[in-house]
Amino acid sequence: MKLALILLMAGLAQAALAQDEADYPALPRAQYRSGQAVLDAFAPVSTQTRNSILELNVDGSPVALGAVVDTNGLALTKASELGAGKLTCWLATGQEVEAQLLAVDDEDDVALVRVKAEGLKPIQWATDQVVEGQWVITPCLADTPLAVGIVSTLPHRIKPQLRAFIGVEFNQFATRPIIERVSKGFGAEKAGIKPGDVVVAVDGNLVTNSDQVRDILREFRDGQSVRMRFQREEKEFDESIQLMAPRPDQEQYELYADEDEDNLSGDVSLRSGGFDQAIEHDTVLEPWQCGGPLVNLDGKVVGLNIARASRVATYALPASLARQILTKLKAKAEEP
């Protein structure tokens, strides 16, 4: 009797659960923002732009997308993903052709390449400014886009994702930025900076304490140089000092590793920070899916996808900045 009662109550519970599921059905996966039904809805936009997209490969492996910018085969892409090896690209026609790296803009990680193909369709640049909340699409070689998303933040400066340093420690008890120690192998040592030197100015800005020095240097990335003024005894002098990201085996590494790790499913781009201006949108892309155009609902390019930055954030250089970089890279490529 007790067993029959338990089975009856279990049956009633299952029936109630089934009724609840019927009253509150789950959204089908195809209707998620990354689902096929949603991507199909944006297919008309992707279809009209697919012939302006390149898939760049190094030694046969995909490394980045690219945006065709003229009929002569010039295209923009993400520079840091183009490693050593044979550079080729796939076209929307299904053809694989050779590609050549012409010039690189290190400041914003953009490369100009030439594709050995004829009749390519250039992208169309948008003239309107992006607005928060607008739909943006990342097209690819297929009729449906790679992904769609929403603009979350308007163009703004993105700090370097990895701290870089000149290699000094300050006297923590001093009110002025007095150098107490110079670390081996860093830019300060190479420039001849010594303990006891006082920092007077950084990048043209007068400083009076060590926090001000750190704040200014935080805007510089690995490999860049900064102009600094020092005082040694009664004499002032200027030095250009290169910043470096510390290696795990370098002295005092633990003192420098003060950035929080950004946990996410998947990898971020090799370079995901240090951009002058970037649009942030919540499209989830793989690192190799960056480098190509980000378009609006009219198929016009509002930006160039430049980095996957976190689990739900991708950066794109605004169209206006991308066009300025294009002009600069064309001139650079023509230099003897």
Sine and cosine of phi, psi and omega as CSV:
sin_phi,cos_phi,sin_psi,cos_psi,sin_omega,cos_omega
0.00,0.00,-0.71,0.70,-0.01,-1.00
-0.89,0.45,-0.66,0.75,0.02,-1.00
-0.89,0.46,-0.66,0.75,0.01,-1.00
-0.89,0.45,-0.61,0.79,0.01,-1.00
-0.92,0.40,-0.65,0.76,0.01,-1.00
-0.90,0.44,-0.69,0.72,0.01,-1.00
-0.90,0.43,-0.60,0.80,0.02,-1.00
-0.91,0.42,-0.69,0.72,-0.01,-1.00
-0.92,0.38,-0.60,0.80,0.05,-1.00
-0.90,0.44,-0.64,0.77,0.02,-1.00
-0.91,0.42,-0.64,0.76,0.04,-1.00
-0.90,0.43,-0.62,0.79,0.01,-1.00
-0.91,0.41,-0.66,0.75,0.02,-1.00
-0.91,0.42,-0.62,0.79,0.02,-1.00
-0.91,0.42,-0.64,0.76,0.02,-1.00
-0.92,0.40,-0.63,0.77,0.03,-1.00
-0.90,0.44,-0.68,0.74,0.03,-1.00
-0.88,0.47,-0.62,0.79,0.03,-1.00
-0.91,0.42,-0.66,0.75,0.03,-1.00
-0.88,0.47,-0.68,0.74,0.00,-1.00
-0.90,0.43,-0.56,0.83,0.03,-1.00
-0.94,0.34,-0.60,0.80,0.00,-1.00
-0.95,0.31,-0.51,0.86,-0.04,-1.00
-0.79,-0.62,0.96,0.28,-0.04,-1.00
-0.92,0.39,0.54,-0.84,0.04,-1.00
-0.98,0.20,0.51,-0.86,0.05,-1.00
-0.94,0.35,0.78,-0.62,0.04,-1.00
-0.87,0.49,0.57,-0.82,-0.04,-1.00
-0.85,0.52,-0.54,0.84,-0.01,-1.00
-0.90,0.44,-0.33,0.94,-0.03,-1.00
-0.98,-0.18,0.05,1.00,0.19,-0.98
-0.89,0.45,0.31,-0.95,-0.04,-1.00
-0.87,0.49,-0.49,0.87,0.06,-1.00
-1.00,-0.10,0.10,0.99,-0.03,-1.00
-0.97,0.23,0.30,-0.95,-0.09,-1.00
-0.90,0.43,-0.60,0.80,-0.01,-1.00
-0.89,0.45,-0.63,0.77,0.02,-1.00
-0.94,0.34,-0.70,0.71,0.03,-1.00
-0.88,0.47,-0.61,0.79,0.04,-1.00
-0.88,0.47,-0.56,0.83,-0.01,-1.00
-0.91,0.42,-0.46,0.89,0.01,-1.00
-0.99,-0.13,0.14,0.99,-0.05,-1.00
-0.84,0.54,-0.64,0.77,0.00,-1.00
-0.84,0.54,-0.58,0.81,0.01,-1.00
-0.94,0.35,-0.71,0.70,-0.02,-1.00
-0.91,0.41,-0.61,0.79,-0.03,-1.00
-0.88,0.47,-0.62,0.78,-0.04,-1.00
-0.98,0.20,-0.18,0.98,-0.01,-1.00
-0.92,-0.39,-0.17,0.99,-0.14,-0.99
-0.87,0.49,-0.49,0.87,0.00,-1.00
-0.98,0.21,-0.01,1.00,0.07,-1.00
-0.96,-0.29,0.18,0.98,-0.08,-1.00
-0.93,-0.37,0.59,-0.81,0.12,-0.99
-0.85,-0.52,0.51,-0.86,0.18,-0.98
-0.91,-0.42,0.95,-0.31,-0.08,-1.00
-1.00,0.07,0.65,-0.76,-0.02,-1.00
-0.79,-0.62,0.56,-0.83,0.15,-0.99
-0.88,-0.47,0.89,-0.46,-0.06,-1.00
0.81,0.58,0.60,0.80,0.10,-1.00
1.00,0.02,-0.09,1.00,0.00,-1.00
-0.96,-0.27,0.72,-0.70,0.00,-1.00
-0.92,0.40,0.72,-0.70,-0.03,-1.00
-0.82,-0.57,-0.41,0.91,-0.04,-1.00
-0.19,-0.98,0.32,-0.95,0.20,-0.98
-0.99,-0.12,0.26,-0.96,0.02,-1.00
-0.64,-0.76,0.36,-0.93,0.00,-1.00
-0.89,-0.45,0.87,-0.49,0.03,-1.00
-0.94,0.34,0.77,-0.64,-0.08,-1.00
-0.91,-0.42,-0.16,0.99,0.13,-0.99
-0.40,-0.92,0.16,-0.99,-0.06,-1.00
-0.97,0.22,-0.15,0.99,-0.02,-1.00
-1.00,-0.02,0.14,0.99,0.10,-1.00
0.99,-0.11,0.13,0.99,0.07,-1.00
-0.97,0.23,0.61,-0.79,0.00,-1.00
-0.52,-0.85,0.48,-0.88,0.09,-1.00
-0.98,-0.20,0.54,-0.84,0.05,-1.00
-0.40,-0.92,-0.07,-1.00,0.01,-1.00
-1.00,0.02,0.82,-0.58,-0.17,-0.99
-0.96,0.29,-0.70,0.71,-0.18,-0.98
-0.93,0.37,-0.27,0.96,0.03,-1.00
-1.00,0.08,-0.16,0.99,-0.03,-1.00
-1.00,0.05,1.00,0.08,-0.01,-1.00
-0.98,0.22,-0.05,-1.00,0.01,-1.00
-0.94,0.34,0.59,-0.81,0.00,-1.00
0.66,-0.76,-0.05,-1.00,-0.01,-1.00
-0.97,0.22,0.83,-0.55,-0.04,-1.00
-0.99,-0.13,0.85,-0.52,0.09,-1.00
-0.71,-0.70,0.08,-1.00,0.08,-1.00
-0.49,-0.87,0.47,-0.88,0.09,-1.00
-0.99,-0.13,0.62,-0.78,0.06,-1.00
-0.96,-0.26,0.24,-0.97,0.02,-1.00
-0.90,0.44,-0.34,0.94,0.03,-1.00
-0.97,0.25,-0.12,0.99,-0.06,-1.00
1.00,0.03,0.15,0.99,-0.03,-1.00
-0.99,-0.11,0.68,-0.73,0.11,-0.99
-0.98,-0.21,0.79,-0.62,-0.06,-1.00
-0.76,-0.65,0.27,-0.96,0.03,-1.00
-0.97,0.25,0.46,-0.89,0.05,-1.00
-0.68,-0.73,0.45,-0.90,-0.04,-1.00
-0.75,-0.66,0.76,-0.65,0.07,-1.00
-0.98,0.21,0.83,-0.56,-0.06,-1.00
-0.98,-0.22,-0.69,0.72,-0.08,-1.00
-0.33,-0.94,0.38,-0.92,-0.05,-1.00
-0.73,-0.68,0.67,-0.74,0.16,-0.99
-0.97,-0.23,0.97,-0.22,-0.06,-1.00
-0.93,0.37,-0.49,0.87,-0.07,-1.00
-0.88,0.47,-0.67,0.74,-0.06,-1.00
-0.86,-0.51,0.25,0.97,0.17,-0.99
0.88,0.47,0.67,0.75,-0.01,-1.00
-0.91,-0.42,0.64,-0.77,0.04,-1.00
-0.86,-0.50,0.55,-0.84,0.12,-0.99
-0.96,-0.28,0.82,-0.57,0.02,-1.00
-0.84,-0.54,0.39,-0.92,0.11,-0.99
-0.91,-0.42,0.78,-0.63,0.00,-1.00
-0.98,-0.20,0.74,-0.67,-0.03,-1.00
-1.00,0.09,0.96,0.27,0.02,-1.00
-0.47,-0.88,0.41,-0.91,-0.01,-1.00
-0.92,-0.38,0.36,-0.93,0.09,-1.00
0.95,0.32,0.40,0.92,0.02,-1.00
-0.96,0.30,0.50,-0.87,-0.04,-1.00
-0.98,-0.19,0.89,-0.45,0.00,-1.00
-0.94,0.35,0.46,-0.89,0.11,-0.99
-0.92,0.39,0.33,-0.94,0.10,-1.00
-0.94,-0.35,0.85,-0.53,-0.04,-1.00
-0.98,0.19,0.66,-0.75,0.11,-0.99
-0.98,0.20,0.55,-0.83,0.05,-1.00
-0.97,-0.25,-0.33,0.94,0.01,-1.00
-0.98,0.19,0.52,-0.86,0.07,-1.00
-0.97,0.24,0.56,-0.83,0.08,-1.00
-0.95,0.32,0.41,-0.91,0.04,-1.00
-0.78,-0.63,0.48,-0.88,0.03,-1.00
-0.88,0.47,0.70,-0.72,0.05,-1.00
1.00,-0.06,-0.09,1.00,-0.02,-1.00
-0.99,0.16,0.49,-0.87,0.06,-1.00
-0.95,0.32,0.63,-0.78,0.13,-0.99
-0.71,-0.71,0.56,-0.83,-0.10,-0.99
-0.83,-0.56,0.65,-0.76,0.12,-0.99
-0.96,-0.27,0.98,-0.18,-0.01,-1.00
-0.98,0.20,0.24,-0.97,0.04,-1.00
-0.58,-0.81,-0.33,-0.94,-0.03,-1.00
-0.97,0.25,-0.29,0.96,-0.04,-1.00
-1.00,0.06,0.15,-0.99,0.02,-1.00
-0.96,0.29,-0.44,0.90,0.06,-1.00
-0.98,-0.20,0.51,-0.86,-0.05,-1.00
-0.95,0.31,0.30,-0.95,0.13,-0.99
-0.91,0.41,-0.68,0.73,-0.08,-1.00
-0.25,-0.97,0.33,-0.94,0.11,-0.99
-0.79,-0.62,0.38,-0.92,-0.02,-1.00
-0.34,-0.94,-0.14,-0.99,-0.04,-1.00
-0.81,-0.58,0.69,-0.73,0.09,-1.00
-0.93,0.37,0.83,-0.55,-0.04,-1.00
-0.97,-0.26,-0.49,0.87,-0.02,-1.00
-0.61,-0.79,0.70,-0.71,0.00,-1.00
-0.96,0.30,0.22,-0.97,-0.08,-1.00
-0.78,0.62,0.76,-0.65,0.02,-1.00
-0.41,-0.91,0.28,-0.96,-0.02,-1.00
-0.95,0.30,0.68,-0.73,0.05,-1.00
-0.94,-0.34,0.87,-0.49,0.00,-1.00
-0.94,0.34,0.40,-0.92,0.06,-1.00
-0.84,0.54,0.62,-0.78,-0.03,-1.00
-0.98,0.20,-0.28,0.96,-0.02,-1.00
-0.83,-0.56,0.81,-0.59,-0.01,-1.00
-0.90,0.43,0.65,-0.76,0.10,-1.00
-0.83,-0.55,0.48,-0.88,-0.18,-0.98
-0.67,-0.74,0.40,-0.92,0.11,-0.99
-1.00,0.03,-0.28,0.96,0.09,-1.00
1.00,-0.03,0.74,0.67,0.08,-1.00
-0.72,-0.70,0.39,-0.92,0.17,-0.99
-0.88,-0.48,0.64,-0.77,-0.03,-1.00
-0.99,-0.13,0.45,-0.90,0.12,-0.99
-0.93,0.37,0.93,-0.36,-0.11,-0.99
-0.95,0.32,-0.23,0.97,-0.02,-1.00
-0.99,-0.14,-0.12,0.99,-0.04,-1.00
-1.00,0.01,0.55,-0.83,0.05,-1.00
-0.98,0.18,-0.43,0.90,0.03,-1.00
-1.00,-0.09,0.33,-0.94,0.02,-1.00
-0.98,0.20,0.97,0.25,-0.01,-1.00
-1.00,-0.04,0.78,-0.63,-0.02,-1.00
-0.98,0.20,0.81,-0.59,-0.01,-1.00
-0.99,-0.15,-0.54,0.84,-0.05,-1.00
-0.53,-0.85,0.59,-0.81,0.06,-1.00
-0.91,-0.41,0.83,-0.56,-0.05,-1.00
-0.99,0.11,0.60,-0.80,-0.03,-1.00
-0.93,0.36,0.62,-0.78,0.12,-0.99
1.00,0.04,-0.14,0.99,-0.02,-1.00
-0.99,-0.11,0.10,-0.99,-0.09,-1.00
-0.89,0.46,-0.58,0.81,-0.03,-1.00
-0.89,0.45,-0.68,0.74,0.02,-1.00
-0.89,0.45,-0.68,0.73,-0.02,-1.00
-0.90,0.43,-0.47,0.88,0.00,-1.00
-1.00,0.06,-0.04,1.00,0.05,-1.00
1.00,0.07,0.30,0.95,0.03,-1.00
-0.94,0.33,0.61,-0.79,-0.09,-1.00
-0.80,-0.60,0.42,-0.91,0.13,-0.99
-0.83,0.55,0.65,-0.76,-0.05,-1.00
0.99,-0.16,-0.34,0.94,0.08,-1.00
-0.91,0.41,0.56,-0.83,-0.01,-1.00
-0.91,-0.41,0.74,-0.67,0.05,-1.00
-0.98,0.19,0.80,-0.59,-0.02,-1.00
-0.97,-0.23,-0.63,0.78,-0.03,-1.00
-0.47,-0.88,0.51,-0.86,0.04,-1.00
-0.75,-0.67,0.85,-0.53,0.03,-1.00
0.81,0.58,0.63,0.77,0.05,-1.00
0.99,0.11,0.01,1.00,-0.01,-1.00
-0.96,-0.27,0.81,-0.58,0.07,-1.00
-0.92,0.39,0.64,-0.76,0.00,-1.00
-0.79,-0.62,0.51,-0.86,0.00,-1.00
-0.83,-0.55,-0.14,0.99,0.03,-1.00
-0.51,-0.86,0.23,-0.97,-0.10,-0.99
-0.93,0.36,-0.50,0.86,0.03,-1.00
-0.89,0.46,-0.63,0.78,0.03,-1.00
-0.90,0.44,-0.63,0.78,0.04,-1.00
-0.89,0.47,-0.75,0.66,-0.02,-1.00
-0.88,0.48,-0.67,0.74,-0.03,-1.00
-0.88,0.48,-0.65,0.76,-0.01,-1.00
-0.95,0.32,-0.68,0.73,-0.01,-1.00
-0.91,0.40,-0.39,0.92,0.01,-1.00
-0.89,0.46,-0.37,0.93,-0.02,-1.00
-0.99,0.14,-0.13,0.99,-0.03,-1.00
-0.98,-0.21,0.52,-0.85,-0.02,-1.00
-0.93,-0.36,0.15,-0.99,-0.02,-1.00
-0.80,0.59,0.78,-0.63,0.04,-1.00
0.99,-0.10,-0.32,0.95,0.02,-1.00
-0.98,0.18,0.40,-0.92,0.04,-1.00
-0.91,-0.41,0.54,-0.84,-0.01,-1.00
-0.80,-0.61,0.65,-0.76,0.05,-1.00
-1.00,0.09,0.81,-0.59,-0.04,-1.00
-0.75,-0.66,0.54,-0.84,0.07,-1.00
-0.93,-0.36,0.72,-0.70,-0.02,-1.00
-0.84,-0.55,0.36,-0.93,0.14,-0.99
-0.87,-0.49,0.80,-0.60,0.07,-1.00
-0.83,-0.56,0.94,-0.35,-0.14,-0.99
0.85,0.53,-0.89,-0.45,-0.05,-1.00
-0.98,-0.18,0.04,1.00,-0.11,-0.99
-0.94,-0.35,0.66,-0.75,0.09,-1.00
-0.96,-0.28,0.55,-0.83,0.00,-1.00
-0.49,-0.87,0.39,-0.92,0.00,-1.00
-0.95,-0.31,0.56,-0.83,0.08,-1.00
-0.61,-0.80,0.58,-0.82,0.15,-0.99
-0.99,-0.13,0.87,-0.49,-0.13,-0.99
-0.87,-0.49,0.76,-0.65,0.02,-1.00
-1.00,0.09,0.68,-0.73,0.05,-1.00
-1.00,0.00,0.53,-0.85,-0.02,-1.00
-0.71,-0.71,0.60,-0.80,0.18,-0.98
-1.00,0.08,0.79,-0.61,-0.10,-0.99
-0.93,0.37,0.56,-0.83,0.11,-0.99
-1.00,0.05,0.42,-0.91,-0.02,-1.00
-0.85,0.53,-0.46,0.89,-0.04,-1.00
-1.00,-0.04,0.04,1.00,-0.05,-1.00
-0.99,0.16,0.48,-0.88,0.00,-1.00
-0.85,0.53,0.66,-0.75,0.05,-1.00
0.91,0.41,0.42,0.91,-0.05,-1.00
-0.87,0.50,-0.65,0.76,-0.05,-1.00
-0.87,0.50,-0.52,0.85,0.00,-1.00
-0.92,0.39,-0.40,0.92,-0.07,-1.00
-0.99,-0.11,-0.39,0.92,-0.09,-1.00
-0.99,0.14,0.94,0.33,-0.10,-0.99
-0.93,-0.36,0.24,0.97,0.01,-1.00
-0.99,-0.11,0.63,-0.77,0.04,-1.00
-0.95,0.31,0.64,-0.77,0.08,-1.00
-0.98,0.22,0.63,-0.78,0.01,-1.00
-0.99,-0.15,0.98,-0.21,-0.04,-1.00
-0.98,0.22,0.74,-0.68,0.01,-1.00
-0.38,-0.92,0.27,-0.96,0.08,-1.00
-1.00,0.02,0.94,-0.35,-0.04,-1.00
0.95,-0.32,0.10,-0.99,-0.08,-1.00
-0.99,-0.14,0.50,-0.87,0.19,-0.98
-1.00,0.02,0.21,-0.98,0.02,-1.00
-0.92,0.39,0.41,-0.91,0.03,-1.00
-0.81,0.59,-0.64,0.77,0.15,-0.99
-0.83,-0.55,0.88,-0.48,-0.05,-1.00
-0.79,-0.61,0.38,0.93,0.02,-1.00
-0.36,-0.93,0.03,-1.00,0.01,-1.00
0.98,0.18,0.62,0.78,0.00,-1.00
-0.95,-0.31,0.64,-0.77,-0.02,-1.00
-0.89,0.47,-0.71,0.70,0.00,-1.00
-0.57,-0.82,0.70,-0.72,0.03,-1.00
-0.50,-0.87,0.62,-0.78,0.16,-0.99
-1.00,0.09,0.68,-0.74,0.09,-1.00
-0.96,-0.27,0.78,-0.63,0.08,-1.00
-0.71,-0.70,0.33,-0.94,-0.15,-0.99
-1.00,-0.08,0.36,0.93,0.09,-1.00
-0.94,0.33,0.68,-0.73,0.03,-1.00
-0.99,-0.13,0.92,-0.39,0.01,-1.00
-0.85,-0.52,0.45,-0.89,0.19,-0.98
-0.98,0.18,0.42,-0.91,0.01,-1.00
-0.80,0.60,-0.62,0.78,-0.03,-1.00
-0.95,0.31,-0.20,0.98,0.02,-1.00
-1.00,0.00,0.08,1.00,0.09,-1.00
-1.00,-0.01,0.23,-0.97,-0.01,-1.00
0.97,-0.25,-0.34,0.94,-0.01,-1.00
-0.99,-0.10,-0.04,-1.00,-0.09,-1.00
-0.98,0.18,0.47,-0.88,0.17,-0.99
-0.93,-0.37,0.84,-0.55,-0.16,-0.99
-0.87,-0.50,0.35,-0.94,0.07,-1.00
-1.00,-0.04,-0.13,-0.99,-0.06,-1.00
-0.93,0.36,-0.24,0.97,0.07,-1.00
-1.00,-0.04,0.03,1.00,-0.03,-1.00
0.98,0.19,0.18,0.98,0.02,-1.00
-1.00,0.01,0.58,-0.82,-0.09,-1.00
-0.99,0.15,0.88,-0.48,0.05,-1.00
-0.99,-0.14,-0.23,0.97,-0.01,-1.00
-0.13,-0.99,0.14,-0.99,0.05,-1.00
-0.90,-0.43,0.91,-0.41,0.00,-1.00
-0.86,0.51,0.85,-0.52,-0.14,-0.99
-0.90,-0.44,-0.33,0.94,0.00,-1.00
-0.19,-0.98,0.65,-0.76,0.30,-0.96
-0.99,0.10,0.85,-0.53,-0.17,-0.99
-0.97,-0.25,-0.50,0.87,-0.02,-1.00
-0.33,-0.94,-0.15,-0.99,-0.07,-1.00
-0.86,0.52,-0.60,0.80,-0.05,-1.00
-0.76,-0.65,0.55,0.83,0.00,-1.00
-0.60,-0.80,0.76,-0.65,0.12,-0.99
-0.79,-0.61,0.62,-0.79,0.01,-1.00
-0.97,-0.22,0.57,-0.82,0.09,-1.00
-0.70,-0.71,0.72,-0.69,0.10,-1.00
-0.95,0.33,0.75,-0.66,0.01,-1.00
-0.85,0.53,0.48,-0.88,-0.03,-1.00
-0.83,0.56,-0.66,0.75,-0.03,-1.00
-0.88,0.47,-0.66,0.75,0.03,-1.00
-0.94,0.34,-0.67,0.75,0.00,-1.00
-0.87,0.50,-0.61,0.79,0.01,-1.00
-0.94,0.35,-0.60,0.80,0.07,-1.00
-0.90,0.43,-0.67,0.74,0.02,-1.00
-0.90,0.43,-0.65,0.76,0.03,-1.00
-0.85,0.53,-0.72,0.69,0.02,-1.00
-0.87,0.50,-0.68,0.73,-0.01,-1.00
-0.92,0.40,-0.65,0.76,-0.03,-1.00
-0.94,0.33,-0.57,0.82,0.07,-1.00
-0.88,0.48,-0.70,0.71,0.01,-1.00
-0.90,0.43,-0.64,0.77,0.01,-1.00
-0.90,0.43,-0.63,0.77,-0.02,-1.00
-0.93,0.37,-0.41,0.91,-0.03,-1.00
-1.00,0.04,-0.14,0.99,0.00,-1.00
-0.92,0.39,0.61,-0.79,0.00,-1.00
-0.93,0.38,0.00,0.00,0.00,0.00
